[in-house]
Amino acid sequence: MLLAAIAALTLSAQAAEIPSETTALEQVSAAMASGEVSTPAFRAAVSIVLSDAASGDAESMNYAGVLMQRGLATSERSAEDWYRAAIGSGDKATSEAAAINLALMLYVTEGRASEARSLLEAIESPEQHLLPMVHGYLGYDYLTGVGGDADQEQGRAFLNSAVAFGFSNAFILERYAEFWLNPPEGVERRPDRADELFRRAIDAGSVNAAWRLGMLFLDIGRPETEAYRLVSWAADQGDTQAMISRGVMLALGQGVEANPVEARDWYLRAARAGSAHAFRSLGGMWARGEGGDTNIALGFALLDMAAAAGDELAVQVVERLAEEGVARPSEADIGQAREAFLAAEDLSADGFY
């Protein structure tokens, strides 16, 4: 009795921290959106949500699934159990939202993607605010065949519907843009469609989409200055591919005045992020003395690391250096240069890609 009384008093004290004008569900939602999930107020709100879920409240059951899936709550029931309970609640909007949540969980659970597709297909007339997600995820599924047989025509129909209704999953928008740049046989290539989808992905928060759009601009003959602006922005946000492309454009003078010093700097930034491509480009610059001092041993060391990481073009750079009369230093010198570089940059010889 004493423990029960203490527990009741504790819950009461926690609940008191929740503003009366804000429901527990609203508190949980706001805290997850902001990342503030370690406060006493959040824990109190979670306790209330779980209690309401156990009492059969449909929306709370859906939230309980989300909390369990993210490891933000403990319960005897799993995330899937809570989602399925919400699906069977009879509340149409909550049932559909829970089906979407469960489908997304199953898509990333080995061997269960077909169940995810079935859950989404069962939502025949989704609520207006859920339609973009249902059609977007189903469209990607059909386009790629992740949850069953691929049907690209059906996939495009679903995705076009999702985009028309404001679908904002950046990853899928980017993949759909890439589809239009590299369509299957019999489907017309549509750079204009890819342009629109990359822009939507950028609006949805994708930095990489800005780099891809910049590359598309170069491909279709848009002004190089526009391409450089997009690539530079993405590089400034930390996108490794954009860092490399910015280095390339600076080295070649594409959309910007040629500047090998800055090009070397951007290759170095990408190399620090683990890019074998950057090591190859940086190695060639060091070996030739482009953009700064010449260090042939370091150049070959970086090229060797790029090749070891699977960069096939690194071998070609080594061959071109030989044709240019740049002799390979001794293995001892190369090894010493490699260790000095890794130590100076606080890098490991492993983990490049």
C-alpha positions as CSV (number, residue, x, y, z in Angstrom):
1,M,0.0,0.0,0.0
2,L,2.8,2.4,0.9
3,L,4.6,1.8,-2.5
4,A,1.3,2.3,-4.3
5,A,0.7,5.5,-2.5
6,I,4.1,6.8,-3.3
7,A,3.7,5.8,-6.9
8,A,0.4,7.6,-7.0
9,L,1.8,10.7,-5.4
10,T,4.8,10.7,-7.8
11,L,2.5,10.4,-10.9
12,S,0.3,13.2,-9.5
13,A,3.4,15.4,-9.0
14,Q,4.6,14.7,-12.6
15,A,1.2,15.3,-14.0
16,A,1.0,18.6,-12.3
17,E,4.0,19.8,-14.3
18,I,2.0,19.5,-17.5
19,P,0.2,22.8,-18.3
20,S,-3.5,22.2,-18.0
21,E,-4.2,23.8,-21.4
22,T,-1.9,21.2,-23.1
23,T,-2.9,17.6,-23.5
24,A,-0.4,14.8,-22.8
25,L,-0.5,13.9,-26.5
26,E,0.4,17.4,-27.5
27,Q,3.2,17.5,-25.1
28,V,4.6,14.3,-26.3
29,S,4.3,15.4,-29.9
30,A,6.0,18.7,-29.3
31,A,8.8,17.2,-27.3
32,M,9.6,14.6,-29.9
33,A,9.6,17.3,-32.6
34,S,12.1,19.4,-30.6
35,G,14.2,16.5,-29.3
36,E,13.5,17.4,-25.6
37,V,12.6,13.9,-24.5
38,S,14.5,13.7,-21.2
39,T,12.6,16.1,-19.1
40,P,10.3,15.2,-16.2
41,A,7.4,16.8,-18.0
42,F,7.9,14.6,-21.0
43,R,8.1,11.4,-18.9
44,A,4.9,12.5,-17.1
45,A,3.2,13.0,-20.4
46,V,4.3,9.6,-21.7
47,S,2.9,7.9,-18.6
48,I,-0.4,9.5,-19.2
49,V,-0.4,8.5,-22.9
50,L,0.4,4.9,-22.0
51,S,-2.4,4.9,-19.4
52,D,-4.9,6.3,-22.0
53,A,-3.7,3.8,-24.5
54,A,-4.3,1.0,-22.1
55,S,-7.8,2.4,-21.5
56,G,-8.5,2.1,-25.3
57,D,-8.0,5.6,-26.6
58,A,-7.2,5.2,-30.3
59,E,-4.8,8.1,-30.7
60,S,-3.0,7.3,-27.6
61,M,-2.5,3.7,-28.8
62,N,-0.9,5.0,-32.0
63,Y,1.4,7.3,-30.0
64,A,2.3,4.4,-27.7
65,G,3.5,2.6,-30.8
66,V,5.6,5.5,-31.9
67,L,7.1,5.9,-28.4
68,M,7.9,2.2,-28.1
69,Q,9.4,2.1,-31.6
70,R,11.7,5.0,-30.7
71,G,12.7,3.6,-27.4
72,L,11.0,6.4,-25.5
73,A,8.7,4.3,-23.4
74,T,8.5,0.9,-21.8
75,S,5.4,-1.3,-22.0
76,E,4.5,-5.0,-21.9
77,R,3.1,-4.4,-25.4
78,S,5.4,-3.9,-28.4
79,A,5.2,-1.1,-30.9
80,E,3.6,-3.4,-33.4
81,D,1.0,-4.5,-30.8
82,W,0.0,-0.9,-30.1
83,Y,-0.1,0.0,-33.8
84,R,-2.4,-3.0,-34.5
85,A,-4.6,-2.1,-31.6
86,A,-4.9,1.5,-33.0
87,I,-5.6,0.0,-36.5
88,G,-8.5,-2.0,-35.1
89,S,-9.9,0.9,-33.0
90,G,-12.6,1.9,-35.5
91,D,-11.3,5.5,-35.6
92,K,-10.7,5.9,-39.3
93,A,-8.1,8.7,-39.2
94,T,-6.2,7.1,-36.3
95,S,-6.4,3.7,-37.8
96,E,-4.9,4.9,-41.1
97,A,-2.2,6.8,-39.4
98,A,-1.3,3.8,-37.3
99,A,-1.2,1.6,-40.5
100,I,1.2,4.0,-42.1
101,N,3.4,4.0,-39.0
102,L,3.4,0.2,-38.8
103,A,4.1,-0.1,-42.6
104,L,7.1,2.2,-42.3
105,M,8.4,0.1,-39.4
106,L,7.9,-3.2,-41.3
107,Y,9.6,-1.8,-44.5
108,V,12.8,-1.7,-42.5
109,T,12.3,-5.0,-40.8
110,E,13.9,-7.8,-42.7
111,G,11.5,-10.0,-44.5
112,R,8.4,-8.0,-43.8
113,A,8.2,-5.5,-46.6
114,S,5.3,-7.4,-48.3
115,E,3.3,-6.9,-45.1
116,A,4.0,-3.2,-45.2
117,R,2.7,-3.0,-48.8
118,S,-0.5,-4.9,-47.8
119,L,-1.1,-2.5,-44.9
120,L,-0.9,0.5,-47.2
121,E,-3.0,-1.1,-50.0
122,A,-5.8,-1.8,-47.4
123,I,-6.2,2.0,-47.0
124,E,-8.6,2.4,-49.9
125,S,-9.8,6.0,-49.3
126,P,-7.2,7.6,-47.1
127,E,-8.0,10.8,-45.2
128,Q,-7.0,13.9,-47.2
129,H,-4.0,14.7,-45.0
130,L,-2.8,11.1,-45.1
131,L,-3.2,10.6,-48.8
132,P,0.2,12.0,-49.8
133,M,2.0,9.5,-47.5
134,V,-0.1,6.5,-48.5
135,H,0.4,7.2,-52.2
136,G,4.0,8.3,-51.8
137,Y,5.2,5.2,-49.9
138,L,3.1,2.8,-52.1
139,G,4.5,4.6,-55.2
140,Y,8.1,4.1,-54.1
141,D,7.3,0.4,-53.2
142,Y,5.8,-0.3,-56.7
143,L,8.5,1.7,-58.5
144,T,11.3,-0.3,-56.8
145,G,9.5,-3.6,-56.0
146,V,10.6,-3.5,-52.4
147,G,7.4,-5.1,-51.0
148,G,6.5,-7.3,-54.0
149,D,6.4,-7.3,-57.7
150,A,7.5,-4.0,-59.3
151,D,4.9,-2.1,-61.4
152,Q,6.5,1.1,-62.6
153,E,3.4,2.4,-64.2
154,Q,1.4,2.0,-61.0
155,G,4.4,3.4,-59.0
156,R,4.4,6.5,-61.2
157,A,0.7,7.0,-60.8
158,F,0.9,6.8,-57.0
159,L,3.9,9.1,-56.8
160,N,2.4,11.7,-59.2
161,S,-0.7,11.7,-57.0
162,A,1.5,12.1,-53.8
163,V,3.5,14.9,-55.3
164,A,0.4,16.7,-56.4
165,F,-0.9,16.6,-52.9
166,G,2.3,17.9,-51.3
167,F,4.2,14.7,-50.5
168,S,7.4,15.8,-48.6
169,N,9.6,12.7,-48.0
170,A,12.9,14.1,-49.3
171,F,14.5,10.6,-49.8
172,I,11.6,9.3,-52.0
173,L,11.4,12.6,-53.9
174,E,15.1,12.4,-54.8
175,R,14.7,8.7,-55.8
176,Y,11.8,9.6,-58.1
177,A,13.8,12.5,-59.6
178,E,16.6,10.0,-60.4
179,F,14.0,7.7,-62.0
180,W,13.2,10.5,-64.5
181,L,16.9,11.0,-65.2
182,N,17.6,7.3,-65.8
183,P,14.2,5.9,-66.9
184,P,13.7,2.3,-68.1
185,E,13.5,1.5,-71.7
186,G,10.4,2.9,-73.3
187,V,10.0,5.8,-70.8
188,E,11.0,9.3,-72.0
189,R,13.8,10.9,-70.0
190,R,12.4,14.0,-68.2
191,P,15.0,16.4,-66.8
192,D,12.3,19.0,-66.3
193,R,10.4,16.6,-64.0
194,A,13.6,15.7,-62.1
195,D,14.3,19.5,-61.7
196,E,10.9,19.9,-60.0
197,L,11.3,16.9,-57.8
198,F,14.8,17.9,-56.6
199,R,13.5,21.3,-55.8
200,R,10.7,19.8,-53.7
201,A,13.3,17.6,-51.9
202,I,15.3,20.7,-51.1
203,D,12.2,22.3,-49.7
204,A,11.7,19.1,-47.6
205,G,15.2,19.5,-46.1
206,S,17.5,17.6,-48.4
207,V,20.9,19.1,-48.8
208,N,22.0,16.4,-51.2
209,A,19.2,17.3,-53.5
210,A,20.8,20.7,-54.0
211,W,24.0,19.0,-55.2
212,R,22.0,16.7,-57.5
213,L,20.2,19.7,-58.9
214,G,23.5,21.5,-59.5
215,M,24.8,18.4,-61.4
216,L,21.6,18.3,-63.4
217,F,22.1,21.9,-64.4
218,L,25.5,21.1,-65.8
219,D,24.0,18.1,-67.6
220,I,21.3,20.1,-69.4
221,G,23.3,23.2,-70.1
222,R,21.9,25.6,-67.5
223,P,24.3,28.4,-66.6
224,E,27.3,27.0,-64.8
225,T,27.0,29.9,-62.3
226,E,23.6,28.5,-61.1
227,A,25.1,25.1,-60.8
228,Y,28.0,26.3,-58.8
229,R,25.7,28.3,-56.5
230,L,23.7,25.1,-55.7
231,V,26.8,23.0,-55.2
232,S,28.5,25.6,-53.0
233,W,25.4,25.8,-50.8
234,A,25.3,22.0,-50.4
235,A,29.0,21.9,-49.7
236,D,28.7,24.6,-47.0
237,Q,26.1,22.4,-45.3
238,G,28.5,19.5,-45.2
239,D,27.4,17.3,-48.1
240,T,30.5,15.3,-49.1
241,Q,29.6,14.8,-52.7
242,A,29.0,18.5,-53.0
243,M,32.4,19.2,-51.5
244,I,34.0,17.1,-54.2
245,S,32.0,18.8,-57.0
246,R,32.9,22.2,-55.6
247,G,36.5,21.2,-55.7
248,V,36.2,20.0,-59.3
249,M,34.4,23.2,-60.4
250,L,37.0,25.4,-58.7
251,A,39.8,23.4,-60.4
252,L,38.2,23.6,-63.8
253,G,36.7,27.1,-63.5
254,Q,33.1,25.9,-64.0
255,G,30.7,28.6,-62.9
256,V,33.5,30.3,-60.9
257,E,37.0,31.6,-61.5
258,A,39.5,28.8,-61.4
259,N,41.1,28.6,-58.0
260,P,43.3,25.4,-57.5
261,V,44.1,26.5,-53.9
262,E,40.4,26.5,-52.9
263,A,39.9,23.3,-54.9
264,R,42.5,21.5,-52.9
265,D,40.9,22.8,-49.7
266,W,37.5,21.4,-50.7
267,Y,39.0,18.1,-51.7
268,L,40.7,18.0,-48.3
269,R,37.4,18.6,-46.5
270,A,35.8,15.8,-48.4
271,A,38.8,13.5,-47.7
272,R,38.3,14.2,-44.0
273,A,34.7,13.0,-44.4
274,G,36.1,9.7,-45.7
275,S,35.7,10.1,-49.5
276,A,38.0,7.9,-51.6
277,H,37.2,10.1,-54.6
278,A,38.5,13.1,-52.7
279,F,41.7,11.2,-51.8
280,R,42.2,10.5,-55.5
281,S,41.7,14.1,-56.5
282,L,43.8,15.4,-53.6
283,G,46.5,12.9,-54.4
284,G,46.8,14.1,-57.9
285,M,47.1,17.7,-56.9
286,W,49.8,17.0,-54.3
287,A,51.8,15.0,-56.7
288,R,51.6,17.7,-59.4
289,G,51.9,20.6,-57.0
290,E,48.5,22.0,-58.1
291,G,47.0,24.5,-55.6
292,G,50.0,24.5,-53.3
293,D,53.2,22.7,-52.4
294,T,54.4,19.6,-54.2
295,N,54.6,16.4,-52.1
296,I,54.9,13.4,-54.5
297,A,55.2,10.9,-51.7
298,L,51.9,12.1,-50.1
299,G,50.3,12.3,-53.5
300,F,51.0,8.6,-54.1
301,A,50.0,7.7,-50.5
302,L,46.6,9.3,-51.0
303,L,46.1,7.6,-54.4
304,D,47.0,4.3,-52.9
305,M,44.4,4.8,-50.2
306,A,41.8,5.8,-52.7
307,A,42.6,2.7,-54.8
308,A,42.5,0.4,-51.7
309,A,39.0,1.9,-50.9
310,G,37.8,0.8,-54.3
311,D,38.2,4.0,-56.4
312,E,39.1,2.5,-59.8
313,L,40.1,5.8,-61.3
314,A,42.9,6.2,-58.8
315,V,44.9,3.7,-60.7
316,Q,44.5,5.7,-63.9
317,V,45.8,8.8,-62.2
318,V,48.9,6.9,-61.1
319,E,49.4,5.8,-64.7
320,R,49.0,9.3,-66.0
321,L,51.5,10.6,-63.5
322,A,54.0,8.0,-64.8
323,E,53.3,9.2,-68.4
324,E,54.0,12.8,-67.2
325,G,57.3,11.7,-65.8
326,V,56.3,11.8,-62.1
327,A,58.2,8.8,-60.6
328,R,56.8,6.8,-57.8
329,P,58.8,7.4,-54.6
330,S,60.0,4.6,-52.4
331,E,57.4,2.6,-50.4
332,A,59.1,3.8,-47.2
333,D,58.7,7.5,-48.2
334,I,55.1,6.9,-49.2
335,G,54.4,5.1,-46.0
336,Q,55.9,7.8,-43.9
337,A,54.0,10.5,-45.8
338,R,50.7,8.6,-45.3
339,E,51.3,8.2,-41.5
340,A,52.2,11.9,-41.2
341,F,49.1,12.9,-43.1
342,L,46.7,10.7,-41.2
343,A,48.2,11.8,-37.9
344,A,48.0,15.5,-38.8
345,E,44.3,15.2,-39.9
346,D,43.4,12.8,-37.1
347,L,42.2,10.2,-39.6
348,S,42.3,6.4,-39.8
349,A,43.5,4.5,-42.8
350,D,40.2,2.5,-42.7
351,G,36.7,3.7,-43.4
352,F,37.0,5.5,-46.7
353,Y,34.4,4.9,-49.3
